[in-house]
Amino acid sequence: MIKNFEELIKLAIEKGPKKVAVACAQDEDALKAIKAAYDKGIIKGILVGDVDQIKSISKEIGLDLTDFELIHITDMAEASLKAVSMVSSGEADLVMKGLVDTSIILKAVLNKEVGLRTGNVLSHVAVFDVPTYHKILTVTDAAMNIAPDLMAKKQIIENALHVTKALNIDMPNVGVITAKEKVTESMPATVDAGELVKMNQEGLIKGCKVGGPFALDNAVSKEAAEIKGIKDPMAGDVDILLCPTIEAGNVLYKALNFLGNARSAGIIVGAKAPIILTSRADSDDSKLNSIALGVLMSGIK
């Protein structure tokens, strides 16, 4: 089991270098992250986009492009499709978003002819190294699924299990997060939680233990669980937090990053290959960690 992000980077170095195709790579933030990962030997790069701008930015940040493949395509949709198709064809291992809207690159990912679609739900998985928690913590979904129904939540859990597998976490504890700890008909998220636990018990969700409904406090704090009389053995010891809606996931993601002094990595899963979508607001450390996580995810089935 990976215990912190230093171990994540170390394992990515051992598994790398993997080849990353960057869509619309004429982006300073993306190229800085690529440089950091390249310098550590984690990745090799294919930079798709406006080559003149890529060269100019690379010169400014000290990125030596000698070992990089450059493909000149100025149209963002075409550049995204090219980067994705290179992963689909096996020329690259994973795709990364550069200076392009998320919707455009996801459209390329879902392209029927050269995309990476599997028919599964795509979901965002964030991994956190939180100073106040005793192990790596995974949060899903903070960026993709607005209000997932029961079966979408099942797939979101299964997607997250690919990430915990890459982190060498065996039989992770999945805490289904709601506003209270009891199944209540007037609160649909708690009903879904009860159904997900049942699916897990019946073998319909495998490779993990699912518990809930949990309020956030008793999912991550044994003391809070004891005070509230929560008897579930995974209370206070979850590996994966399944959030009920995108609002809950997004607020938790940003609270941990900006208020909780956590280190983080994020990735889109559910496609044939990992999709790295970093935000301009993410720290340089987070962007490097996200690329490293993508490298660990490459080839995970």
CORPEVEN-V669150 format. One record per residue. N is the residue number from 1. PSI is psi in radians with two decimals (999 if undefined). Layout:
# CORPEVEN-V669150
N&PSI  N&PSI
This chain:
# CORPEVEN-V669150
1&2.26  2&2.23  3&-0.37  4&3.09  5&-0.37  6&-0.72  7&-0.61  8&-0.83  9&-0.74  10&-0.77  11&-0.64  12&-0.65  13&-0.72  14&-0.66  15&-0.45  16&-3.03  17&2.46  18&2.69  19&2.15  20&2.22  21&2.04  22&2.11  23&2.19  24&1.07  25&-0.01  26&1.01  27&2.13  28&-0.76  29&-0.79  30&-0.74  31&-0.57  32&-0.71  33&-0.73  34&-0.75  35&-0.80  36&-0.75  37&-0.68  38&-0.75  39&-0.50  40&-0.07  41&0.33  42&-0.64  43&2.81  44&2.77  45&2.53  46&2.01  47&1.96  48&2.20  49&-2.65  50&1.79  51&-0.64  52&-0.79  53&-0.68  54&-0.80  55&-0.70  56&-0.82  57&-0.73  58&-0.68  59&-0.72  60&-0.64  61&-0.01  62&0.52  63&2.01  64&2.08  65&0.15  66&-0.75  67&0.12  68&2.49  69&2.26  70&2.28  71&2.07  72&1.86  73&2.07  74&-0.48  75&2.21  76&-0.70  77&-0.73  78&-0.70  79&-0.72  80&-0.76  81&-0.67  82&-0.80  83&-0.76  84&-0.74  85&-0.52  86&-0.55  87&-0.76  88&-0.63  89&-0.12  90&0.05  91&-0.36  92&2.83  93&-0.52  94&2.82  95&2.55  96&2.45  97&2.28  98&-2.24  99&1.25  100&2.56  101&2.51  102&-0.68  103&-0.61  104&-0.79  105&-0.58  106&-0.55  107&-0.68  108&-0.72  109&-0.63  110&0.08  111&2.30  112&-0.51  113&-0.82  114&0.15  115&-2.93  116&0.39  117&2.56  118&-0.17  119&-0.17  120&2.84  121&2.36  122&2.40  123&2.74  124&2.33  125&2.16  126&2.41  127&2.30  128&2.44  129&1.71  130&2.19  131&-0.52  132&0.06  133&2.63  134&-0.05  135&3.03  136&2.41  137&2.35  138&2.37  139&2.33  140&2.42  141&2.26  142&-0.02  143&-0.17  144&-0.98  145&2.06  146&-0.97  147&1.29  148&2.44  149&-3.06  150&-0.84  151&-0.55  152&-0.69  153&-0.65  154&-0.80  155&-0.59  156&-0.70  157&-0.83  158&-0.64  159&-0.77  160&-0.51  161&-0.49  162&-0.61  163&-0.82  164&-0.54  165&-0.75  166&-0.47  167&0.10  168&0.62  169&1.99  170&2.35  171&1.09  172&2.64  173&2.14  174&2.05  175&2.09  176&1.98  177&2.30  178&-2.95  179&-0.20  180&3.02  181&0.05  182&2.55  183&2.13  184&2.16  185&-0.54  186&-0.12  187&1.63  188&-0.57  189&-0.62  190&-0.61  191&-0.79  192&-0.71  193&-0.80  194&-0.69  195&-0.66  196&-0.68  197&-0.75  198&-0.77  199&-0.73  200&-0.76  201&-0.54  202&0.04  203&0.23  204&-0.35  205&1.98  206&2.85  207&0.25  208&3.04  209&2.23  210&2.26  211&2.68  212&3.13  213&2.49  214&2.42  215&2.74  216&-0.70  217&-0.80  218&-0.14  219&-0.56  220&-0.04  221&2.01  222&-0.63  223&-0.79  224&-0.68  225&-0.73  226&-0.72  227&-0.66  228&-0.02  229&0.46  230&2.11  231&-0.19  232&2.19  233&-0.35  234&-0.07  235&2.27  236&0.09  237&0.57  238&2.65  239&-0.57  240&2.23  241&2.00  242&2.00  243&2.62  244&-0.53  245&2.94  246&-0.57  247&-0.81  248&-0.79  249&-0.74  250&-0.73  251&-0.77  252&-0.76  253&-0.86  254&-0.54  255&-0.75  256&-0.70  257&-0.83  258&-0.34  259&-0.45  260&0.04  261&0.62  262&2.65  263&2.57  264&2.85  265&2.62  266&2.61  267&2.64  268&2.25  269&2.92  270&-0.21  271&-3.12  272&-0.30  273&2.76  274&2.56  275&2.06  276&1.98  277&1.62  278&2.68  279&2.63  280&-0.48  281&-0.23  282&2.56  283&2.82  284&-0.67  285&-0.76  286&-0.71  287&-0.74  288&-0.76  289&-0.63  290&-0.71  291&-0.74  292&-0.70  293&-0.71  294&-0.69  295&-0.76  296&-0.59  297&-0.40  298&2.13  299&-0.10  300&2.26  301&999
